[in-house]
Structures are given as structure tokens and as C-alpha cells.
């Protein structure tokens, strides 16, 4: 039975899982089992029939060692007496085993996408090796996939659309952004050079740039993203099986690529 009420002496009576305790209210009398703060700020628990150190420690979220330290007359094997008062220390704060994981950006979606058949039929923008996946990285997140290829290798439009941007950006370097039907967009970054202009209408498989390492890049590769209504999704879910086996090597130990 669980309940809260006032006893005949004006004490606040707590009944929980067989524990009967009373907290003295102003004007109440002393002498009944009670739960109240000690001078040091610790909670005082009055032992109920059948209780053990293990049960009491579990109830308050503390260790048996902490209970013993807070009550010098106890040992870990002590037998408790009914109505024996015990000081209950505050629970120790939970310590993290390492740095907090990077917060998921509001525009990055980890779930498997389901667009009810509205997504264009995307093709691979480059015949190369996937060397870094979409997802979490040390200190941040990687918003696309990286496909390695030789300098100058042609980059293809993954689907038909209109070129929304052909520009240079600090992280992306030479970048092309293509708008597709139903609010989809693809992004192609780190080009050696862009071969299309804003407003160009492109077809699936049309050459739009060449592999380079402009912007924030340490090796020749294409950084490729698929976005839907501004949010970025894992493009490996949206591309067909590659024409040849790929190596997918992204790990959490790689630095973040917040492009």
C-alpha cells in the first residue's frame, strides 16, 4: 500500500512498500518512527521489520559502503534492529566514462529514410571506393559519404535536376548543388573544378565536375550528400548497389567533417 496522510498526533505519515514512517509536523510529538533530515543534511531512515542494508541501499540509490560510512556503528554484515535510525547519504552523482557524445545536428537524420516512393532514382556519382561513411565522428558528424578516386576523375549528376549552386565554399571547396523533384537536393564537394553553372538543367549521369581535394579535404575524393527538405540523409540507403565491391571505412575515430 502506498499513501500519504496525517496521523492523530499531527505527523505526516508515509506508507510505501511496507515502510511506515512519520515526519514530525510543527507542534507534533516525538517518539514515533520518523524520516527527517539530520543536522548534516542527511536523511534519517527508521528501519522497518524485514529490512536489510541491501534493501535500504537500493531504495535510496546508494551503496552499502556509503551507508556504512554514514553510520559509524554499522559494518557491512550488521544485523539491523526495528526502529533503528540510519543516516542516508546523498546519492553520488553519475560520472561519465568519457566526453559527452556530440549532439546530433537538427538537420541530420540517422533513421532509414522512407519517402513513399517520391525519391528520385539516384545513381552513383562516381566510380570509386567509399572511404568514409555518413554519421558520427570524433567531435562532430559527417553529413555525407566520401568516395575516393584519382585526381580529375569525372563526377556525374546522381539524378536529373537543375543546378542550384556552382561555387567555392570554405569546407566544401569547389561544390555543385543540384535540386531535384520533390524537394530533394544532392551535393558534390571538393571538385578540382566545376563544369556546370547555376541554372543549368542536367540529366542523370551528366558530367558536372572533376575529383579534387579543394576545401577541407586531405586526399582526392568526392564528398556526396543527399538532402530532403533541408535535412541530410545517409545516401547509402538511397543509392543502388555499387557496380563493384566497395570498402566502407568510416569510424568514430575519424575527425568530424561538418560540411
N, C-alpha and C positions, 0 to 999 in steps of 0.2 A: 504494500500500500504506500502511496506517496501522497503527502498532504501538508498543508500549512495552516495553522490555526493558533488561537490564543488559549492557553490553559487557565485554570481558575486562579492562578497566582499572578496573572498578567504576563507570563513568559511567552515568548514566541516559540511554538512547538513545531519541530521539523520531523516528519516521519518519512524515511526513504530507505527502501530495501532492508527493512528490519532495524534500522538505526533510529533510536529515539533520543533526541537531544533538545535542549531548551536554551534559548539565548535570553538572558535577563533583560527585560524591558525596564524603562525608568519606573522606579517605585516597586519593582518586583523583589522577591525574596531570594536568598542564596540557598544552596544546599542541594539542588537538583542537578542531574547530569546536564552539561552545557557544552556548547560550541561557541567560543568567543575569542577575540584577539588577545594575545599575550602582550606584555609590555614591550617586547621586541618586535611586535607586529606580526608574529606567527599566529596561525590559527590553532586553537586548543580543541582537540577531539577527545570525546569521552568514550572509552571502549564499551561496546555493546556485547552481549553474550554471543559467543561463537566467532568473534573477530580475531584475526591474526595480523601480524606485521605485514605479511604479504598482501592480504586483502585491503588493509588500510592504505598501504603504499600505492596499490593500484587505484584505489578510489580517488586519491588526491593527485595522482600523476607524478609521484616522487619515487625515489629508490629507497630500498630498505636501509642502505648505508646513510642516506640523508636523514631518515627518521632516527636512526641510532645516534647520529651526530647531534641532532636537535634535542635528544633526550639522554643525557649522560648516564642515567641509571639503567639504560637498556643495553643489551647485547643482541646480535642478530638471532640468537636462539632463545631469547627471553620469552617466558610464558606471561601473557597479559592477564590482568585482573579486570573483571567487570567494573565499570565506573572509573577505571584508571585514566587520568588525564594524559594526553600525549600532545606535545607541541608538533605542529605540522609545518615544515619549512615550505617556502615558496618553490614551485617547480623551477628547475633550471631551464634557462632559455635554450631552445634548439639551435645548435651550431651547425652552420653549413659546412659540408665537407670540401667545399671549393667555391670559387666565384659563382655568383648567380648566372644562370644561362641568359644569353642575350634575349631581350624582349622581341617577340615576333612583330615585325612591322605591320601596320594596319593594312597595307596593300599587298601583303604576301600571303598566299593561300596554300596550305600544306595538304588539304583534302584532295582526294581523287576527283577530278572535275567531272561534272555531268551537265552538259549543256543542251540536253533534249534534242540532239541532232542538229543544232544550229551552228556548231563549229565548222569552219571551212575544212576541206580535206588538205591538211598540211603535208608537205613533202620535206625531206631533209634539205637544208640549205647548203650543205657542204658534204662532200665525201671524205670523211676524216675519222679520227678517233676521239670519242668522248673522254676527256681527261679530268673533268670536274663536273659534279652533279649540282642540281638545284638543292637548296636547303641550308641548314645551319653550318656556320663556320666559327672558328675561334674569334670571339669578339663581335660577331655580326651574322649576316645572312648572305647567301649567294642567290641572286634572283633569276639565274638562268642556267644554261649548260654551256660548257666550253668545249669546242671541237678543234682539235689540233690538226694543222695542215701546213704545208710548205708556204713560204712567202710568195704572194702573188697568186695563189690558187683561187679560181673563180668562186664567188659566193652567189647563190641563187635565191630568188624570191621563193619563200615556202608556200605561198598561195597568191592568187591574183588579188590585186588591190591598187590603191593609189598611194604614192609616196607622200607622206606627211612631213618628213624631215630628212634632210641630207646635209649634215652639219658636222662640226667638231665640238666635242664636249670634254671637260676635264677628265672624267673617268672613262667614258666610252671611247674617247678618241674620235676617229672618223666613224660616224654612225649613220645608219639608214633606218628609218621607221616607216613601216607600211601599214596603212589602215585597210582592214578587210571588212566584209559584210558582217552584220550582227554585232557591231561594237568590238570586234577583235583587232588586235594590233600585234605585229611582230617587230622585233628589234634586232639589229645586226651591228655589232660593235667591233672596234679595233682594226677596221679596214686599213690597208695600205692606202687605198683611195676609193672614194665612192664613184660609181659610174652611172648614177641616176640623179634626177633633180626633183625638187618639190613640185607636185602636181602631175608627175609622170604616171601614166597608167601602165602597170606591169602585169605580166602573166606568170603563172606558176612555172618555175624553172628558168626564168629570165635572169641573166647575169646582172647583179646590182652593185658588185664591189669585188675587192680582192683581199685575201687574207693578209693581215699585217700584225703589228703589235703597238699601235698608237694608243694614247691614253694610258690608263692604269693596266698595264699588261707586261709580263716578264718573258713571254715566249710567243711565237707566232700561233695565233688561234683565232677562232670566231667565238665571240660571246653572243648567244642566241636566247631570246626571251619570247614568250607568248603571253600577251595580256588580254584580259576581257573586262571591259568597262573600267579600265584603270588598274585592276588587280592583276598581279602576276601569278601564273600557274606553272607547275612543272611540265615543261614541254615534252619530256619523255613519255608522258601519258597521252600526248596528242599527236606524236609522230608515228609513222608506220615502223615496223621492224626494220632495222638498218639493212642495207644491201650486203653487208659483211659484218662479222662479229666485231663488236666494239669493246674497248676497255673503258669501264666506268670506274674512275679512281678517286672521286671526291671524298674527303674525310673531314671530320670536325677539326683536325689539326691544321688544315689549310687556313690562311688568313681570309678574313671576310672580304667580299667583293660587292660593295654596296652600290653597284651601278644601277 
